[in-house]
């Protein structure tokens, strides 16, 4: 297993611990759990000390991006890779950076819906 894959697995587990502790969410790598993150994404501003500080945003991008990516990987397969300096989940059909999408969601708000992103990428990664 690559170092990137190991880091993404560890970050996804950290996302589960963080979400359980700060948002009282049980994440199980299901599509429904991505919707739970979406439903609570705005609450992080109040749930963690420092709110949407640069450090907190970077941490959420790292752990929630890994969690969403690992959830996609479990359903669609694929591998983590560094593509032009960006961590992406890819297979023969598509490539995506869940971290980028999480950053957009946290910074720009609900227009970058995490559940919609997950479903769209699941379809792209599974298309033949």
C-alpha positions as CSV (number, residue, x, y, z in Angstrom):
1,X,0.0,0.0,0.0
2,X,1.3,3.4,-0.9
3,X,2.2,6.1,1.6
4,X,-0.7,8.2,0.2
5,X,-3.2,5.4,0.7
6,X,-2.0,4.8,4.2
7,X,-2.3,8.5,5.1
8,X,-5.8,8.7,3.6
9,X,-7.0,5.7,5.6
10,X,-5.5,7.2,8.8
11,X,-7.1,10.6,8.0
12,X,-10.5,8.9,7.3
13,X,-10.3,7.3,10.8
14,X,-9.5,10.6,12.3
15,X,-12.6,12.0,10.6
16,X,-14.7,9.4,12.3
17,X,-13.2,10.3,15.7
18,X,-13.5,14.0,15.1
19,X,-17.1,13.8,13.9
20,X,-18.1,11.6,16.8
21,X,-16.5,13.9,19.4
22,X,-17.4,17.3,18.1
23,X,-20.6,16.7,16.1
24,X,-21.9,13.5,17.7
25,X,-22.0,11.8,14.3
26,X,-21.3,8.1,13.7
27,X,-19.7,7.8,10.2
28,X,-19.7,4.4,8.6
29,X,-18.3,5.1,5.1
30,X,-21.9,5.0,3.6
31,X,-23.5,7.5,1.3
32,X,-25.8,8.4,4.2
33,X,-22.8,9.4,6.3
34,X,-21.7,11.9,3.6
35,X,-25.1,13.4,3.9
36,X,-24.6,13.6,7.7
37,X,-21.4,15.5,7.2
38,X,-23.2,17.9,4.8
39,X,-26.0,18.5,7.2
40,X,-23.6,19.4,9.9
41,X,-20.9,21.2,7.9
42,X,-22.0,24.6,8.9
43,X,-22.0,23.6,12.6
44,X,-18.2,23.2,12.7
45,X,-17.9,26.9,13.2
46,X,-19.5,26.5,16.6
47,X,-18.4,23.0,17.4
48,X,-14.6,23.5,17.5
49,X,-12.5,26.0,19.2
50,X,-11.4,28.6,16.7
51,X,-14.4,28.1,14.4
52,X,-13.4,28.4,10.7
53,X,-9.8,29.4,11.4
54,X,-7.3,28.6,8.7
55,X,-5.9,25.7,10.8
56,X,-9.4,24.2,11.3
57,X,-10.3,24.5,7.7
58,X,-7.0,22.8,6.7
59,X,-7.7,20.0,9.2
60,X,-11.3,19.5,8.0
61,X,-10.2,19.5,4.4
62,X,-7.6,16.8,5.2
63,X,-9.8,14.5,7.3
64,X,-13.2,14.9,5.6
65,X,-11.6,14.8,2.2
66,X,-9.9,11.6,3.1
67,X,-13.1,10.2,4.5
68,X,-15.2,11.0,1.5
69,X,-12.5,9.7,-0.8
70,X,-12.2,6.4,1.2
71,X,-16.0,6.1,1.1
72,X,-15.9,6.4,-2.7
73,X,-12.9,4.0,-2.9
74,X,-14.8,1.4,-1.0
75,X,-17.7,1.6,-3.5
76,X,-15.9,2.2,-6.7
77,X,-12.4,1.0,-6.2
78,X,-9.5,3.1,-7.4
79,X,-6.3,4.3,-5.8
80,X,-4.9,7.4,-4.3
81,X,-2.3,9.2,-6.3
82,X,-0.5,12.5,-6.4
83,X,-1.6,14.2,-9.6
84,X,0.2,17.5,-10.3
85,X,0.8,18.0,-6.6
86,X,-2.8,17.3,-5.7
87,X,-4.0,14.2,-3.9
88,X,-6.6,12.5,-6.0
89,X,-8.7,9.3,-6.0
90,X,-8.6,7.8,-9.5
91,X,-9.5,4.7,-11.5
92,X,-9.6,4.0,-15.2
93,X,-12.9,6.0,-15.5
94,X,-12.2,9.3,-13.6
95,X,-10.2,11.1,-11.1
96,X,-11.3,13.5,-8.3
97,X,-9.9,15.4,-5.4
98,X,-12.4,15.2,-2.5
99,X,-10.2,17.5,-0.5
100,X,-10.7,20.3,-3.0
101,X,-14.5,19.8,-2.8
102,X,-14.5,19.9,1.0
103,X,-12.5,23.1,0.9
104,X,-15.1,24.7,-1.5
105,X,-17.9,23.5,0.8
106,X,-16.4,24.9,4.0
107,X,-15.3,28.2,2.4
108,X,-18.1,28.8,-0.1
109,X,-21.0,27.1,1.6
110,X,-23.9,24.9,0.5
111,X,-23.6,25.4,-3.2
112,X,-20.8,22.8,-3.1
113,X,-23.1,20.1,-1.5
114,X,-21.0,17.1,-0.3
115,X,-23.7,14.5,-0.8
116,X,-24.3,15.6,-4.4
117,X,-20.6,15.6,-5.0
118,X,-20.4,12.0,-3.7
119,X,-23.2,10.8,-5.8
120,X,-21.9,12.5,-8.9
121,X,-18.4,11.1,-8.4
122,X,-19.7,7.6,-7.6
123,X,-21.5,7.7,-11.0
124,X,-18.4,8.9,-12.8
125,X,-16.0,6.5,-11.2
126,X,-18.4,3.6,-11.9
127,X,-19.2,4.5,-15.5
128,X,-17.9,2.2,-18.2
